[in-house]
Amino acid sequence: QVELAESGGGLVQPGGSLRLSCAFSGSVVNINTMGWYRRAPGKQRERVAEITNAGHTIYADSGKGRFTISRDNAKNTLYLQMNSLKPEDTAVYYCNARSFWSRNFWGQGTQVTVSS
């Protein structure tokens, strides 16, 4: 079992920045990849970014050049640095951990609202 807890969401103006954090605990040795997903109102959940144990990263086109995913294993924390935020980035952001046998674990989500 892996427990995930997101923090760092909030209200930000267009063009602003936020850094999301995800503290993870439990059977962390079984984690293969970690990532951030989001669900906007009326839309399906989509992957924002993912990072493997080897440090390889994947980004959705919507966040390339603006978002950076990173992982601090010493602190058991996953981050998502979001810059140049747009109103269309408004969503609930979820932290995800996937085990080596493809079991998914999810956090409770954190709301990000981009509005003037």
SERO-4910 file (N, C-alpha, C, O; in steps of 0.05 Angstrom, whole numbers):
BEGIN
 pado doro    nc1    nc2    nc3   cac1   cac2   cac3    cc1    cc2    cc3    oc1    oc2    oc3
  Gln    A     17    -24      0      0      0      0     18     25      0     38     26     14
  Val    A      9     45    -16     23     71    -17      3     92    -10    -19     93    -22
  Glu    A     11    110      7     -6    133     14      5    158      2     30    162      2
  Leu    A    -13    175     -9     -5    199    -23    -21    223    -12    -45    220     -7
  Ala    A     -8    245     -8    -21    269      3    -11    293    -12     12    301     -9
  Glu    A    -29    306    -28    -22    330    -43    -26    355    -26    -41    356     -7
  Ser    A    -11    375    -34    -14    402    -22     -3    422    -42     10    415    -61
  Gly    A     -9    448    -37      2    469    -53    -17    481    -73    -10    501    -87
  Gly    A    -42    471    -75    -61    483    -94    -71    510    -83    -65    518    -60
  Gly    A    -86    523   -100    -97    549    -91   -107    565   -115   -109    555   -137
  Leu    A   -111    590   -109   -120    609   -130    -96    626   -139    -82    637   -122
  Val    A    -92    628   -165    -70    643   -176    -80    658   -200    -98    649   -215
  Gln    A    -68    681   -205    -75    696   -229    -62    685   -254    -41    672   -252
  Pro    A    -74    689   -277    -61    680   -302    -33    691   -304    -27    714   -298
  Gly    A    -15    674   -313     14    681   -314     29    675   -289     54    676   -289
  Gly    A     15    668   -268     28    662   -242     39    634   -241     38    618   -260
  Ser    A     50    627   -217     63    601   -213     52    588   -187     44    602   -169
  Leu    A     53    562   -187     47    546   -163     65    522   -163     73    512   -184
  Arg    A     71    513   -140     86    487   -137     69    468   -121     63    473    -97
  Leu    A     61    446   -133     47    425   -119     66    406   -107     87    400   -119
  Ser    A     59    395    -84     75    375    -70     58    351    -65     34    353    -61
  Cys    A     71    327    -65     57    302    -59     75    286    -41     96    276    -49
  Ala    A     68    284    -16     83    268      3     74    239      1     50    234      2
  Phe    A     93    221     -3     85    193     -5     98    176     17    120    182     26
  Ser    A     84    155     24     93    137     46     82    109     42     66    105     24
  Gly    A     91     91     58     82     63     56    103     47     40    127     49     45
  Ser    A     93     30     23    111     11      8    123     26    -16    118     18    -39
  Val    A    140     46    -10    151     62    -32    171     47    -49    176     55    -72
  Val    A    182     26    -38    202     10    -54    188     -3    -78    201    -12    -97
  Asn    A    161     -6    -77    147    -19    -98    138      1   -120    125     -7   -140
  Ile    A    144     26   -116    135     46   -136    154     46   -160    178     46   -158
  Asn    A    142     44   -184    156     45   -209    157     73   -221    178     84   -226
  Thr    A    133     84   -224    132    112   -235    113    128   -217     96    117   -203
  Met    A    116    154   -219     98    173   -205     90    195   -224    105    201   -243
  Gly    A     67    206   -220     59    227   -238     37    245   -227     27    241   -204
  Trp    A     31    265   -242      9    284   -236    -12    282   -258     -6    281   -281
  Tyr    A    -37    280   -249    -60    280   -267    -78    303   -258    -75    314   -236
  Arg    A    -96    310   -276   -115    331   -269   -143    325   -281   -145    312   -302
  Arg    A   -163    335   -268   -190    333   -279   -203    361   -277   -208    372   -256
  Ala    A   -209    371   -300   -223    397   -302   -253    392   -302   -262    370   -308
  Pro    A   -268    412   -294   -298    409   -293   -309    400   -320   -303    412   -341
  Gly    A   -324    378   -320   -336    368   -344   -318    353   -363   -326    346   -385
  Lys    A   -293    348   -354   -274    334   -371   -264    309   -358   -267    305   -333
  Gln    A   -252    292   -374   -240    268   -363   -213    274   -350   -200    293   -357
  Arg    A   -205    257   -332   -179    259   -320   -157    255   -342   -159    238   -359
  Glu    A   -136    272   -341   -115    270   -360    -88    271   -346    -85    283   -325
  Arg    A    -69    257   -359    -42    258   -348    -29    285   -354    -30    295   -376
  Val    A    -16    296   -334     -1    321   -337     29    316   -341     41    327   -359
  Ala    A     40    299   -323     68    293   -325     74    268   -309     59    260   -291
  Glu    A     96    255   -317    103    229   -304    133    228   -302    147    238   -319
  Ile    A    143    214   -281    171    211   -277    177    182   -268    163    172   -251
  Thr    A    197    170   -281    204    142   -274    225    142   -252    235    163   -244
  Asn    A    230    118   -241    251    116   -221    278    125   -231    295    134   -216
  Ala    A    282    122   -257    307    129   -270    309    159   -275    329    170   -284
  Gly    A    287    173   -270    287    202   -274    277    211   -301    278    235   -307
  His    A    268    193   -317    257    201   -344    230    214   -340    214    205   -324
  Thr    A    225    235   -355    201    250   -352    185    251   -378    196    250   -400
  Ile    A    159    252   -374    140    254   -397    121    276   -390    111    278   -367
  Tyr    A    115    293   -409     96    315   -405     74    315   -426     79    309   -449
  Ala    A     50    322   -417     29    327   -437     36    352   -452     49    370   -442
  Asp    A     26    353   -477     32    377   -494     23    402   -480     36    423   -483
  Ser    A      2    401   -465     -9    425   -453     10    438   -432      8    461   -427
  Gly    A     28    421   -421     45    432   -400     75    434   -408     91    444   -393
  Lys    A     82    425   -432    110    426   -441    120    455   -441    107    473   -452
  Gly    A    143    458   -429    155    485   -427    145    502   -405    157    523   -399
  Arg    A    124    493   -391    113    508   -369    114    493   -343    118    505   -321
  Phe    A    111    467   -344    110    450   -320    136    433   -318    148    425   -338
  Thr    A    144    429   -293    167    412   -287    160    393   -265    153    401   -243
  Ile    A    163    367   -270    159    347   -249    186    339   -238    206    336   -253
  Ser    A    187    334   -212    211    325   -199    204    309   -175    182    310   -165
  Arg    A    224    294   -165    220    276   -143    244    277   -124    267    274   -133
  Asp    A    239    281    -99    260    281    -79    257    256    -62    239    255    -44
  Asn    A    273    236    -67    270    210    -53    278    212    -24    268    197     -7
  Ala    A    296    231    -18    304    234     10    281    245     27    279    239     51
  Lys    A    264    260     14    241    272     29    215    257     22    194    264     32
  Asn    A    217    236      5    192    222     -3    171    242    -13    148    241     -4
  Thr    A    179    259    -31    160    280    -41    163    283    -71    185    283    -82
  Leu    A    140    285    -83    138    290   -112    129    319   -116    112    328   -100
  Tyr    A    140    333   -136    133    360   -140    123    365   -168    130    350   -187
  Leu    A    107    386   -172    100    395   -198    102    426   -197     86    439   -185
  Gln    A    123    437   -210    126    465   -212    110    474   -237    116    465   -259
  Met    A     92    493   -233     75    502   -255     79    532   -258     74    548   -240
  Asn    A     89    540   -282     93    568   -288     75    577   -311     64    560   -325
  Ser    A     73    603   -314     57    614   -336     29    601   -337     20    593   -358
  Leu    A     16    600   -314    -10    586   -312    -31    601   -328    -31    625   -331
  Lys    A    -49    584   -339    -71    594   -356    -97    586   -343    -98    567   -328
  Pro    A   -119    600   -350   -145    592   -339   -152    563   -346   -166    550   -330
  Glu    A   -143    553   -368   -149    526   -376   -134    505   -359   -138    481   -362
  Asp    A   -115    514   -342   -102    496   -324   -118    491   -299   -111    475   -282
  Thr    A   -140    505   -296   -158    502   -273   -168    473   -272   -180    464   -291
  Ala    A   -164    460   -249   -171    432   -247   -165    423   -219   -151    436   -203
  Val    A   -174    399   -212   -164    385   -189   -141    368   -198   -142    352   -216
  Tyr    A   -118    371   -184    -94    357   -191    -89    334   -171    -91    337   -147
  Tyr    A    -84    311   -183    -80    287   -167    -52    275   -170    -41    275   -192
  Cys    A    -42    266   -149    -16    252   -149    -21    223   -153    -40    211   -142
  Asn    A     -4    210   -169     -7    182   -175     19    167   -171     41    177   -177
  Ala    A     17    143   -160     40    125   -159     32     98   -171     10     88   -165
  Arg    A     49     88   -188     43     62   -201     65     42   -193     89     47   -196
  Ser    A     56     19   -183     75     -2   -174     86    -17   -198     77    -13   -221
  Phe    A    105    -34   -193    118    -50   -214     99    -69   -227    103    -79   -249
  Trp    A     76    -76   -213     56    -93   -225     32    -77   -233     10    -88   -235
  Ser    A     36    -51   -238     16    -34   -250     -8    -28   -232    -30    -21   -242
  Arg    A     -5    -30   -206    -27    -22   -188    -24      8   -184     -2     18   -179
  Asn    A    -46     23   -186    -46     52   -183    -56     60   -155    -74     49   -144
  Phe    A    -42     80   -145    -50     93   -120    -54    123   -125    -40    135   -141
  Trp    A    -74    134   -111    -81    162   -117    -83    178    -91    -90    167    -70
  Gly    A    -77    203    -93    -81    221    -71   -110    232    -72   -125    224    -90
  Gln    A   -116    249    -53   -144    260    -52   -148    283    -70   -171    291    -75
  Gly    A   -127    295    -81   -129    317   -100   -126    344    -87   -132    347    -63
  Thr    A   -117    363   -102   -115    391    -93   -125    409   -115   -118    405   -139
  Gln    A   -141    429   -108   -154    446   -127   -134    468   -136   -122    481   -119
  Val    A   -132    472   -162   -117    494   -174   -137    511   -190   -150    500   -208
  Thr    A   -139    536   -183   -156    554   -198   -140    578   -209   -127    592   -194
  Val    A   -141    581   -235   -127    603   -248   -147    623   -258   -162    618   -276
  Ser    A   -148    646   -245   -169    666   -251   -159    693   -242   -145    696   -222
  Ser    A   -168    714   -256   -162    741   -248   -185    752   -232   -184    775   -223
***
